Amino acid sequence: MRIHRQKIIAALIPWLVTFLARLWFGTVRVRIADKDVFDHYFTNGRDTGHVVAGAWHRNAIFFFYYFRKLKNAGIMISSSKGGDIAAGIARRFGYDVVRGSSSQGGRTALLNMVSYMKTSPVQMICGTPVDGPRGPGRKMKKGMLILARDAGAFFVPMACSGKRVFTLHKAWDKTILPKPFATMVLTFGTPIKIDPDISEADLELLRQKAETELDAITDRADHLSGYADTADFAAAASVKE
């Protein structure tokens, strides 16, 4: 009986979350600051090939909702038991789900995502927070760069912010959630095509460069939107020092 009840709950939660997300985030307006990059690499009529998108974990929830409208989108989600619900939510939003993370089963998930993209007859978009799943915040890991390299995809940094948002101060990533009827500003960095023969040393330099650009476009999104909690992100950035 207990197992049966758990299955019912596991089935109901994704339905409830997606319903509430559409109700809440459906009121949010979006302003895209780098529309040329968005139109070229993210719209459904794009002709750029595969795209791997990377953002800080603080932006994950809103991006997860916003990019649901794109066709042929995949997402990497933790292979832990707790990731089951997130995977159910992702599928209800229309994503293809590949399980795994950098802390459990990450290599398998990465290989599966590479295969998923390389064997697809259509252009794919995939992404996951580049400082997840547990941080430290705004410290980029190499996984998404390796995925972009091995899948022959562009890596595109992105960020979002808003003036009227809830900030989860106690979360390691300082997650932000737009308030109802708020406006979110989206920013995008320079798309990167990675040499398949890049050395480990050069890949590390590229990781550092991408990390710096993610910081810059996040700060720009904060500035353009009027986000006020800059102290939180100065503190998050200080983790690197």
C-alpha positions in Angstrom: 0.0 0.0 0.0 2.8 2.4 0.9 4.6 1.8 -2.4 1.3 2.3 -4.3 0.8 5.6 -2.5 4.4 6.7 -3.3 3.8 6.0 -7.0 0.6 8.0 -7.0 2.4 10.9 -5.3 5.3 10.7 -7.7 2.8 10.9 -10.6 0.8 13.8 -9.2 3.7 16.1 -8.2 4.9 16.6 -11.8 1.4 17.4 -12.9 0.8 19.8 -10.1 4.2 21.6 -10.5 3.8 22.1 -14.2 0.2 23.4 -13.7 1.4 25.9 -11.0 4.4 26.9 -13.1 2.3 27.7 -16.1 -0.1 29.6 -13.9 2.7 31.6 -12.2 5.4 32.0 -14.8 2.8 32.5 -17.5 2.3 36.0 -16.2 6.0 36.9 -16.5 7.1 39.1 -19.4 10.5 38.5 -21.0 12.9 41.0 -22.6 15.8 39.6 -24.6 18.8 41.8 -24.5 20.8 39.9 -27.1 18.1 39.0 -29.6 20.5 38.4 -32.5 22.1 35.5 -30.6 18.8 34.2 -29.4 17.2 34.3 -32.8 20.2 32.7 -34.5 20.9 29.9 -32.0 17.7 29.2 -30.1 14.7 29.8 -32.3 13.0 26.7 -33.9 14.0 27.8 -37.4 17.7 28.0 -36.6 20.3 26.5 -38.9 23.4 26.6 -36.7 23.5 22.9 -35.8 23.4 21.6 -32.2 23.6 24.0 -29.3 24.7 23.4 -25.7 23.4 26.2 -23.4 25.0 26.9 -20.0 23.9 29.2 -17.2 24.5 29.5 -13.4 22.3 27.4 -11.2 20.5 30.4 -9.8 18.7 30.8 -13.1 17.8 27.2 -13.6 14.2 27.2 -12.6 13.1 30.1 -14.9 15.1 28.9 -17.8 13.7 25.4 -17.3 10.3 26.9 -17.8 11.1 29.4 -20.5 12.8 27.0 -22.9 10.1 24.4 -22.7 8.6 26.0 -25.9 11.7 25.0 -28.0 11.5 21.9 -30.1 14.1 19.2 -29.9 15.4 20.2 -26.5 17.1 17.8 -24.1 18.1 18.2 -20.5 20.4 16.4 -18.1 18.9 15.6 -14.7 20.3 13.9 -11.6 20.2 10.1 -11.6 19.4 10.3 -7.9 16.0 9.2 -6.5 15.2 12.9 -6.0 15.7 13.5 -9.6 12.8 11.3 -10.6 10.3 14.1 -9.9 12.3 16.6 -11.8 12.6 14.2 -14.7 8.8 13.8 -14.7 8.3 17.6 -14.7 10.7 17.9 -17.6 8.9 15.4 -19.6 5.6 17.1 -19.0 7.2 20.3 -20.3 8.2 18.4 -23.5 11.9 17.9 -22.8 13.9 14.8 -23.7 15.6 13.7 -20.4 19.0 12.2 -20.0 19.7 11.1 -16.4 22.9 11.7 -14.4 25.0 14.5 -12.9 28.5 15.5 -12.1 28.3 13.8 -8.7 26.6 10.5 -9.6 26.6 8.8 -12.9 27.8 11.9 -14.6 30.1 10.3 -17.1 27.4 7.9 -18.3 24.9 10.8 -18.6 27.4 12.8 -20.6 28.1 10.0 -23.0 24.4 9.4 -23.4 23.8 13.1 -24.1 26.6 13.1 -26.7 25.1 10.1 -28.4 21.6 11.7 -28.2 22.8 14.8 -30.0 25.2 13.2 -32.5 22.6 10.6 -33.7 19.7 13.0 -33.9 18.5 13.7 -37.5 17.5 17.2 -36.3 19.3 20.1 -34.6 19.2 19.7 -30.8 19.5 22.1 -27.9 20.5 20.8 -24.5 21.6 22.4 -21.3 22.1 22.1 -17.5 23.5 24.5 -14.9 27.3 24.6 -15.3 27.9 25.1 -11.5 25.5 22.4 -10.3 24.4 20.2 -8.8 25.8 21.4 -5.5 28.1 24.3 -6.3 30.1 26.2 -5.4 28.0 28.9 -7.0 29.4 30.6 -10.0 32.3 28.1 -10.3 32.0 26.5 -13.8 32.6 22.8 -14.3 33.9 21.5 -17.6 31.0 19.1 -18.4 29.0 21.2 -20.8 32.2 22.3 -22.6 33.1 18.6 -23.1 29.6 17.9 -24.3 29.7 20.8 -26.8 33.2 19.6 -28.0 32.2 15.9 -28.4 28.8 16.6 -30.0 30.2 19.2 -32.4 27.8 21.8 -30.9 28.1 25.5 -30.1 28.4 26.4 -26.4 26.3 29.5 -25.6 26.5 31.2 -22.2 23.2 32.7 -21.0 21.8 34.5 -17.9 18.6 36.0 -16.7 17.5 38.4 -14.0 14.7 40.7 -12.9 13.9 43.6 -10.6 10.8 42.0 -9.0 12.1 38.6 -8.0 12.2 36.3 -4.9 15.8 35.5 -3.9 16.3 32.2 -2.0 19.0 33.6 0.3 19.7 30.3 2.1 20.2 28.3 -1.1 23.8 27.8 -2.1 23.1 29.2 -5.6 20.8 32.1 -4.4 18.1 30.9 -6.8 15.9 33.7 -8.2 12.2 33.3 -9.1 10.3 36.1 -10.8 7.3 37.4 -9.0 3.9 37.3 -10.8 3.7 39.9 -13.6 7.4 40.7 -13.3 9.7 41.2 -16.3 12.8 39.0 -16.8 15.8 40.1 -18.8 17.7 37.5 -20.7 21.3 38.0 -21.8 23.5 35.8 -24.0 27.3 35.6 -24.4 29.4 34.8 -27.4 28.7 31.4 -28.9 31.8 29.1 -28.8 32.7 26.3 -31.2 35.3 24.1 -29.6 38.1 22.4 -31.5 37.6 18.6 -31.1 41.4 18.2 -30.7 41.7 20.9 -27.9 44.3 20.1 -25.3 43.3 19.7 -21.6 45.3 22.8 -20.8 43.5 24.9 -23.4 40.2 23.4 -22.3 40.9 24.7 -18.8 41.7 28.1 -20.2 38.4 28.0 -22.1 36.6 27.0 -19.0 38.0 30.1 -17.2 37.1 32.3 -20.1 33.5 31.0 -20.2 33.2 31.4 -16.4 34.3 35.0 -16.7 31.8 35.6 -19.5 29.0 34.0 -17.5 29.8 36.3 -14.6 29.8 39.3 -17.0 26.4 38.5 -18.7 24.8 37.7 -15.3 26.0 41.0 -13.9 24.7 42.7 -17.1 21.3 41.0 -16.7 21.2 42.2 -13.1 22.1 45.8 -14.2 19.6 45.9 -17.1 16.8 44.6 -15.0 17.5 46.6 -11.9 18.1 43.6 -9.7 19.0 44.9 -6.2 20.6 41.9 -4.4 24.1 42.4 -5.7 25.6 41.7 -2.3 24.5 38.1 -2.6 26.3 37.6 -5.9 29.4 39.4 -4.7 29.5 36.9 -1.9 28.9 34.0 -4.3 31.7 35.2 -6.5 34.1 35.5 -3.6 33.9 31.7 -3.1 36.3 31.5 -6.1 39.0 33.6 -4.4 
